[in-house]
Amino acid sequence: MRRLAMAAMAMMAAAPVTAQPGWTGRYVFDADLGRDGLGKGITIGVTHTLVLGGKAGCVLVAEGYQTDTYIRCTATPAGTGVRIAFKSHRDGSLVNDYGVAQYKPGATLFTLTRGKRGVVTTWGAYEPDGIKGKSGVYFRKG
C-alpha cells in the first residue's frame, strides 16, 4: 500500500501543471548582496528564478552565495496578479536540507502583480537577502 501511495505521489509530482493565464514563463531576481568581507571586493549575490508553467508547474530556485534552494510551489489567482505559495522542497519534504520547516504548506511566499515599472513583488513568507522593502519591482520576466 505504501509503495502505491509513493508511486502515485511521484506521478502527480511529474504531471505538468499550468500556471495562471498570462503569467506563464520564467522570472528572475538577481539580489545584490554587496561585496565580500575578505578585502578582495568580490561582488556577491543570489539569483532567484521562478518558473511558472510547463512540466515544472511552479518552481522557485535560489542559487548563489551560500544559497542552494529549490521550492515546489503553487500559483493561484490573486486579484489581477498571481499568488506563489509553498508546496514542498525538491524532494517533496516539508523541511529543508537542514531539517528546518521554514514554511507551512500553502503559506504565501510572495505575490506578483503588473505595475507601470514592471512586475511588482509583494513579499510574504519568502524574504530573501538583498530586498529593500516589503514590496517593489524585483523579478523581471526573461
Buried (B, 14 or more C-beta within 10 A) or exposed (E): EEEEEEEEEEEEBEEEBEBBEEBBEBBBBBBEBEEEEEEEEEEBBBBBBBBBBBEBBBBBBBEBBEBEBBBBBBBBEBEEBBBBBBBBBBEEEEEBEEEEEBBEEEEBBBBBBEEEEEBBBBBBEBEBBBBEEEBBEBBEBE
